[in-house]
Amino acid sequence: MTDSASRGQGRQWGVCVPLPALTLRAHGPFVARLPELGFTDVWTAEGGGLDAVTPLAASSAWAPSLRLGTGIMPVFTRGPAVIAQTAAALAELAPGRVVLGIGSSVPAHVTDINGIPHTKPLSRVRDTVRFLKRVLRGQRVDGDFDTFSLNGFELPAPPAVPPRVIVGALRPKMLELAFTEADGAITNVLSADDLDRVLSSVPVPLTGKEVAVKIFVCPTADAAFARAQGRRFLSWILNRSVYRAFHEWLGRDELAPMHRRWDAGDVVGAQAGLPDQVVDELWVHGTFEQCRRRIAEYMHPSVTTIVLYLATTPELLDNRISVADILEELSPARIEALRHVGVTPST
């Protein structure tokens, strides 16, 4: 795979499942139509909602041509062998079309709800990458890593085409790991203008690597609703240690008052203290046309995959529009077309 600039229209486009306002059982017709709309991928995440694997397995039956991506699967909540077994199973369902995104996640998802210590996250991700890169190519792995030890493991039937292993990465050390030892990175909770700062910190060429960006999109003209929803999510995630450090590194000093309120236990005050400007930068919202233009700004020359996380809107809740309408309005063809009408991607 080359970078998206050389591939032109070859950029991958994905959506996160579950989609808003739908049970998983009801996803079939919507996922089946994604290729027709120009989407190439379906992605999942794993935190406090559904697991990362079941929706992908179902999606592989509903739309067999789609790539399957995890963005991300935490390295702490599954053992390394189970992660490898899971990747191998997905690779059987979608040969050559699996992107295994792994990462450290956050203590709220690892320790608070799973009771597992969240220690040495960089080392644990590094060890898991090294383990997976060997096992998924049919090697037997035995011995001690920095964060775990194995008494011998190999896949009885390794994938003919090993899944790409990418890393959920925000700052320089994890980004370096992603692009030197793994097959690339997936990043999120950042503005289009932040992309250049993030990618320019990588000390090696990005050519041939996966560069996936998850964008949170709330397609509604009701700015008050969108900002309220964005504030709930952003005030929570921006106070997780890794995202807090990420945005301090990016230079968002305007978040300091929000952090102080959160640290004092004032959750409501922290939400209220999140500036509109920050919400608008990190939580794409507006009319469909406005959202398409904002998403197009993320088409950085090195970005190979854009993943849309679609949030609930008032129009969905009162049945004025459907999920099918949103997917059609935010289809890749409509967004890619903006490159020809004066929308300049970030560089």
C-alpha angles and dihedrals in degrees: 000000000000127000119286094252091064093041095054106188089012094094111125119238123199142173127212119240139245091060117213121276093010133106114228089248089059095053098087101091092042095049091044090058096050096092090051088056092050099259113140101183146042118203137188137192131204125222126100099343133053121342119263098243111048096061090049093050090051091046091054088061095044095048112012095185097061125104113239119222136180114207092199137351108182116240093213101056096055127043116245093252092051090051089052092047090049092050091049091051092051089047090057090053095045109022111205092358105090125108109187107203112191131177148154096265114195133290090252089066098033106036107017098052102020102035093229121134114249098214132151093001096179092049093046093051091046092050092048092050091051092047094048095046089058101038096046088056092056101263125140112237122204134163143031130338122180094262105025142017128220131204092208129303136182135161112250090215110022116198116273086224110032115224116253108255113214132174132232098237137173111158135041102272095050091040090053090052091048094054101035103042104014131049096259142295146277118213135181148168092061137112125246088252090056093060096080092051091050098045095041089060091066109104096208134057115277095213111124093015130112113248108184124178124194114210123195109221129187105180104201135115088219097099093180091056093044094048093046090052092044092049092055092053099037097046088054100045096039088059093056106104097241094049092042090055090045094057093042086055089049088054101246095155089161088077093068096091090050091051092050092053092047092049089052090055095254100133094164091048091049091054091048091047094058105106118240088233092061093045090051092049096050102030111054112214142152136082118338090261092051091048092049090053093048092049090049089059088068092063092107111173091248097047110107099176134032116196120194120210105197118208128205117269134196089247090058093046094055095037097246088132135012135227086252090059091052094049091050094047092048095041117144094245092058092048097043089050089065089072087073097051102055105280106136117209116224114271 
